[in-house]
Amino acid sequence: MTQTRTQTRTQTRTQTRTQTASRIVMVRPVRFCANPETMSSNRFQRSGHDAQSAQRTALFEFDRYVEAIRGAGVQVQVFHDSGDDRTPDSLFPNNWISLLHDGTIVTYPMEAPSRRRERKPAVIRRLMGDYQVSRIVDLSYFEHEGKYLEGTGAMVFDHENRIIYACLSSRCHPEAIEKVAAQLACHLVLFEAFDRNGHAIYHTNVMMSVGRTLALVCLEAIVDVRQRQGVISSLEGDGKTIIAISHAQMECFAGNVLELSGAGGGPVLAMSTRAWAAFDADQQARLTAYATIAKSPLNTIEDLGGGGARCMIAENFLPPA
C-alpha cells in the first residue's frame, strides 16, 4: 500500500533528502545503435545510420557531454560497457538502477530482453565497494510476469517530498510501481500522457523534469483534465514553479532535462543543445537565471536511442564509504 501524502510529509520532515545529486554514474557506449526491440513503444526513436557510424558518433557525443557536466562541477563516474552482451542501449543506465540516499540500490524490470542484460553485477560490486549500501531491492522478477518499470525513465522523483510522478505505459506497470512506492515510502502521482498523435508516452522523463524549485512539464500531453490538474496541484503545493513545454518542444527532448548540483552546490541543468534550442527566449532567460546550463549535442543518441541527456544519467545519492 502506498503512502498517503500526509504520511510522506511527516517522513519528509524527519528524513531530509536532497533533490539533486552532485555525483552521477554514466556508461560509455560500445555498440550503440537503434535497438529494434524498443521501437514499438518508443515513438521518439528513429532508425538510420550504419552500426559503425552510429557508435562512432555516439561515442563522440557521450564524451563531450561528460566534459560539459564535469565543467559545471558535477562528479561523473564513468563505467565502460564491454559490449559482449550486445546491449545497444547501455548508455541509458538510469533505466535499470537507482542509487538512493539511505544506501538502497534498486534494480528494475526492463521490457526489451536486450535491455535486461544491462544489469551488471560488476557495476553493483564496484559501487558497494565505494559507497555505503544498506540493501538491494531487485525487482527484475516482474519481468517473468510481463510487468515492467524502467527506473527513472518511467518515474520522476521528488526526493525531498517523497513523491513519484509517472505516466502509465507498457514500461510502467501499476503493480511494479506500487511496489517501489511501498519499498521507498513514497506517494504516487499517476497519470496518462500522450504525444500529439495519441500514442502513449513511453517514459515520464521525456515529458517531465522536477528539480528543487523548478519543474518542466508537457502539460498538454496529459489529456485528462483532472489528472493534469492533479500534477499541477502536487507540484505547486510543493513549491515548484512550472514551466510548461509544448508537444513540439517535448519532441526536441526539452522535457528530458535533469537538475544536478554543481560547484558550491549551485543548480545545474543538464540537457542537449537540441533541447536548449527548443526553448523560447523567455524560457531560456528563466532557465539561465535559475541554473548553470550544461549542454552538448546529442542528436545521434537522441535520434537512434529515443532518449537523451537525462536518460544517460543515473544519479548517485549513496552515502560515501
N, C-alpha and C positions, 0 to 999 in steps of 0.2 A: 504494500500500500504506500503510495507516495505521500510526501509531507504536505500538510496544508500550508498556505502562505504564512499564517501566524506562527506555525512551528518553525518554518525556515527563518523567519525574522528573529525569533528567540535564539536560535542556534547561531545566526549571523552575529548577534551581539556578543556571544560568549566565545566564538571561534572565528577570529578575524582571518580572512583570506584575501590575498591581493588579487586584483582582477587581471593585471598584466604581468607577463613573465619577462625577466631580464636575461634568462637563459633559454635557448631553444635547441632542438635537435632537427637536423636535416639529413637527407640521404642522397648522396651523389649518384646520378643515374649511370647505368652501364649499357642497358639495352632498351632505351626509351623508344617507344613508337606508339602509334594509335592502337589501342587494345580493342580488338573486335568483340571481346566478351562483354564489354561495358557500354557499347554504343546504343543498345536498345533502350536503356534507361537514362542515358546522359545525352541530352539534346544540345549541350554546349560543345560536344566533341565532334571533330571533323576528321575525315580520312585524308590521306595525301602524304607526300614525302616518302622517298625510299628509306629503308631502315637505317642505312649508314648516315645519310644526310640528317635524318631526324635526331639520331643520337649525337652527332657532332654538334649540331646547332643547340640542342637541349643542354648539352654539357657546357657550352659557352654561356648560355643564358643563366644556367644554375650558378656558375662561378661568379658571374657579375652580380647576381642577386645577393649571394653570400657577402660579397665585398660591400655592397650598399648597406646591408643590415649591420655588418660589423662597423662600418663607417659611422653609423648612428649610435654606436656604443652598446649594442646588444651582443651578448656572448653566444656564439654559434658553435655547437659541437657537430661536426660532420662525420657521418658514417659512410663507408664505401660499400655499395652493393656488389656482390660477387658476380651477379648476372647468370650464375649457373642454373638458377631455378626459373629462368625465363619470366621475370617479373617486370613488365614494361612500365608499370605504374609505381615502382618502388620509391620514386622521388616524392610521393604523397604519403608520408608516414603518419600524418595526423589521423588517417582513417583506421589504423589498426592499433594505435597505442595512445594512452593518456598517462601523464606523469603528474600526480596531484600533490597538493600541499601537505597532506598528512602522511605522505610516504606510500600512498596507494598507487599501484600500476594497474591499469585496466587494459585488457586486450579484447578486441571486438570481433563480431561475426561479419564476414565480408560476403557480398553477393557473388562476385565472379570467382571461380576456382583459382585463377591465376593470382588473384589478389590475396587469397588466403596464404599463399606461400611467402608473402611479405613479412609475416610474423616471424621474427628472427630471435631464437633463444640466445644467440651470441650477443645481440644488442641489449637484451634484458640483463644478461650476466654482467656486461660492462657497466650498465647503469647501476646495478646493485652493488658493484664494487666502488663506484664513485659517489653514491648518494645513500641516504637512509631510506630503505624500503621496508615498510611495515607489513604489507600484504600485496598479493597479486590476485586480482579479480579477473578470471578468464571466462569470457562469455562466448567463446568460439563454439561451444556445444550447440548454440542456437542454429548454427549452420545445418546441422542434421535435421532440423525441423523446418528448414526453409524460411527462417526468420533472421533478418539482418539489421545491423545497426553500425553504420560506418563512422564511428568515432566522432571527432569534432568536425567532420564533414556533415554528418546527419544532425549533430547537436551544436548549438551555440550556447556557451555557458556564460552566465553572470555569476562568477565565483563568489564575489563579495556578498551577494544577496541569495545565493544558493538557488538560482533559477536556471532551468534548462529550457531554451526555446528550440522548437523543432517542427519542421513541416513533414508530414507523413508521406512516405513514398515506399517503393519496393526496397529501398535501402534504409528505411527507418520503420521498423515494425513496432507496433504499440506494446506488445508484451516484452520485447527486449528493452525498450526504453523505460518502461515501468520498473524493470529490474535494476537498471542503472540508477534511476531516481531513488529507489529504496536503499540501494547499497551506499549511495553518496548523500543521503538525506537531503534531497533537492525537491523543489516544487516544479512541476511541469507546466509549460505553456505550449500546448499543441495546436497546430492549425494545418490547413491545406494551402498549398501555393502552386500557382500555375504560370507557365510562360505565356506569351501573347497568342500562341496557337492552341492553348488549352491543355498542354501537356504538363503533367506533374513535374515540379522541380525536384531533381534527384537528391540534392544536398542543400541543407539550410544555409550553409556558409557561402553559397554563391549569391544569395539574395539578402544576407543579413550579417552585420558585424556589430558586436557590443563591446564597448570599451569602458573606461572608468566613468565618464560622464557624457559620452557621445555614442550614438547608435546610428548606423547606416542601414536603411531598410527599404526594400522594394515593396511598399505598401500596396501598390496596385496589383501585385501578384497574389495577394490574399483577397480572393474574390468575396468570400463570405464576410458581410459587414460586421457581424458580431465577433467573429474571430479576429478581424482586423482591429476592431476597437479594443479587444482584449489584449492584443500585443501592444498597442499604443498605451493603454492604461497601465499595463505592467511596467513598461519601460519608463514612462513619465513618472509613475508612482515611485520608482527607484531613483529618480533624479537625473534620468538620461535626457539629453537634448537629441531629438530625432532629426536627421537629415534624410528626407525621402528621396529615393532614386527611382528612375523610370525603368520600364522593361528594357528600353534601348540601352540605358546605362548598365543595367544588370548584365545584359548580353556582352558587354565590354568588360565584365568582371569588376565593376565598380562596387559590388557588394562583397567581393572576395578580398577583403582587406582585414588585416589583423593589427590591433593595437598592442604594442610591446613597451617595455621600459628600457630606455636608453641610458646614456651617460648622465649621472646625477639623478637618476630616477625619472627623468622627463619623458613624456609620452612620445612614442614613435609610431607612425602609421606605415606599415609595410604593404606595398601594392605594386602592381605592374605599371609601366608607362602607359599602356593602353587604358587601364582603369583611370589613371590620373587625367588623361586627355579627355575622358568621357564626362568628367565633372565640369559643370559650367563655371564661369568666372567667379560668381558669388560663392559657390560651394568650395572651389579651390581656395579662395580667400579665407573662408571659415576653417577649413582643414589646416591650412598653413598657420593660422593664428593659434590653433589648438595643439599642434604637434609638429615634430620634425617628420618630414616625408622621406621615407626610404623607398625609392622606386628604381625599377630596372626593366628593360624589355624582356617579356616572357611570351612573345607571340607564338612561337612554335609549341612551347609547353602548353599554353592555353588552348591552342587550336587542336592539337592531337590528343592531349590528355583530358581536355574538357574541364580542367581545374587550373588554378593558378597560384598567386602569391600566398594566400592564406593556406591553401591545401598543402603547400610544400613545407609547412612548419608544424612540428609537434612541440608545444610549449612544455618546458621543464620546470615544474614547481617543486620537485622533490627537495627535501632538506639535504644540504651537503653532509657528507660522511664526517 
